[in-house]
Amino acid sequence: MAEEQNIQVVQAAYAAFGRRDIAGVLEALDDSIAWYPTQGATADVPLAGPHQGKAAVQEFFRLVDEYEQFEVFDPQEFIAKGDKVIVLGHYTAVVKTTGRKFDCDWVMVYTMKNGKVVKFQEFSDSAGINAAFAGS
């Protein structure tokens, strides 16, 4: 049952993101969240690198809004095993500062504890994202 509850927490966070309700996303996170967006993103990507704690993740989402315009953000499959929720999905976005697009499948891994996300990791096409942000 805990695995299904973990999936529901993550699905609620995606629903909040879809409504642009970042406070709703933050509700799913533990105060000490360790947030690791796209692995392999370079310094050209302003939202790259690890973020620690809810305030840093809130700043991450501010940067997402500032730099990216999503055309598609589609979490497609949710898989739970133990304390992990793995989400397979796809997104397409335009980088506002360059006008270039990235389009790729992704995997997002959530580590859960006591009904909250304590760690987030994203794996996607970092080369495509880096190219879209290059020179921004």
Phi, psi and omega per residue, in radians:
M1 nan -0.613 -3.141
A2 -1.052 -0.653 3.135
E3 -1.093 -0.735 3.118
E4 -1.145 -0.679 3.090
Q5 -1.125 -0.695 3.099
N6 -1.080 -0.754 3.085
I7 -1.036 -0.744 -3.127
Q8 -1.095 -0.678 3.100
V9 -1.074 -0.814 -3.119
V10 -1.176 -0.731 3.103
Q11 -1.079 -0.676 3.102
A12 -1.118 -0.654 3.104
A13 -1.138 -0.728 3.083
Y14 -1.117 -0.706 3.109
A15 -1.080 -0.720 3.107
A16 -1.104 -0.768 3.108
F17 -1.044 -0.707 3.119
G18 -1.085 -0.503 3.096
R19 -1.565 0.008 -3.058
R20 1.117 0.546 -3.138
D21 -1.743 1.428 -3.072
I22 -1.176 -0.568 3.059
A23 -1.040 -0.657 3.086
G24 -1.151 -0.661 3.063
V25 -1.105 -0.818 -3.093
L26 -1.084 -0.481 3.106
E27 -1.042 -0.513 -3.109
A28 -1.385 -0.166 -3.003
L29 -1.748 2.495 2.976
D30 -1.203 2.628 -3.131
D31 -1.006 -0.525 -3.099
S32 -1.749 0.468 -3.090
I33 -0.831 2.374 2.993
A34 -1.850 2.034 -2.974
W35 -2.034 2.064 -3.102
Y36 -2.143 1.569 3.115
P37 -1.236 -3.030 -2.981
T38 -0.478 1.952 3.099
Q39 -1.180 2.291 3.132
G40 1.617 0.033 3.086
A41 -1.223 2.492 -3.100
T42 -1.624 3.141 3.133
A43 -1.129 -0.314 3.064
D44 -1.159 -0.339 -3.107
V45 -1.670 1.803 -3.023
P46 -1.052 -0.384 -3.119
L47 -1.729 0.193 3.137
A48 -1.285 2.888 3.059
G49 1.579 2.864 -3.102
P50 -1.262 2.663 3.102
H51 -2.309 2.330 -3.081
Q52 -2.089 2.144 3.100
G53 1.607 2.784 -3.069
K54 -1.081 -0.676 -3.129
A55 -1.100 -0.698 3.126
A56 -1.187 -0.653 3.104
V57 -1.213 -0.645 3.056
Q58 -1.057 -0.724 3.079
E59 -1.125 -0.678 3.061
F60 -0.970 -0.837 -3.123
F61 -1.191 -0.532 3.038
R62 -1.099 -0.737 3.118
L63 -1.174 -0.675 3.057
V64 -0.976 -0.835 -3.132
D65 -1.127 -0.649 -3.122
E66 -1.226 -0.649 -2.968
Y67 -1.866 -0.354 -3.016
E68 -2.167 2.430 3.013
Q69 -2.068 1.858 -3.114
F70 -1.347 2.271 2.979
E71 -1.638 -0.608 3.101
V72 -2.416 2.305 2.956
F73 -2.454 1.804 -2.916
D74 -2.283 1.605 2.973
P75 -1.229 2.155 -2.952
Q76 -1.870 -0.595 -3.060
E77 -2.504 2.371 -3.132
F78 -2.045 2.196 -3.106
I79 -2.224 2.267 3.125
A80 -2.099 2.417 3.055
K81 -2.601 2.015 -3.119
G82 1.058 -2.209 -3.114
D83 -1.601 0.180 -3.107
K84 -1.893 2.466 2.914
V85 -2.131 2.163 3.136
I86 -1.943 2.272 -3.119
V87 -2.104 2.240 3.064
L88 -1.808 2.353 -3.102
G89 -2.802 -2.948 -3.091
H90 -2.540 2.498 2.969
Y91 -2.487 2.704 3.025
T92 -2.323 2.276 -3.126
A93 -2.571 2.718 3.039
V94 -1.912 2.329 3.046
V95 -1.400 2.076 -3.020
K96 -1.079 -0.580 -3.066
T97 -1.420 -0.341 -3.116
T98 -2.025 -0.371 -3.062
G99 1.358 0.036 -3.137
R100 -1.551 2.655 -3.050
K101 -1.904 2.559 2.886
F102 -2.149 2.559 -3.020
D103 -2.574 1.991 -3.085
C104 -2.806 2.833 2.933
D105 -1.410 2.730 3.124
W106 -2.528 2.856 2.989
V107 -2.236 2.263 3.072
M108 -2.114 2.268 -3.069
V109 -2.021 2.199 3.138
Y110 -1.987 2.299 3.008
T111 -1.832 2.239 -3.014
M112 -1.926 2.601 3.005
K113 -2.647 2.202 3.120
N114 0.930 0.700 3.060
G115 1.376 0.165 3.135
K116 -2.215 2.701 3.070
V117 -1.419 2.153 3.113
V118 -1.838 -0.308 3.121
K119 -2.638 2.431 3.099
F120 -2.267 2.360 3.055
Q121 -2.364 2.376 3.117
E122 -2.070 2.348 3.088
F123 -2.174 2.085 -3.103
S124 -2.637 -2.929 -3.123
D125 -1.401 1.469 -3.085
S126 -1.127 -0.569 3.117
A127 -1.098 -0.756 3.107
G128 -1.153 -0.700 3.119
I129 -1.188 -0.774 3.100
N130 -1.025 -0.749 3.135
A131 -1.118 -0.686 -3.141
A132 -1.175 -0.568 -3.129
F133 -1.559 -0.273 -3.026
A134 -0.914 2.205 3.119
G135 1.446 0.139 -3.115
S136 -1.328 nan nan
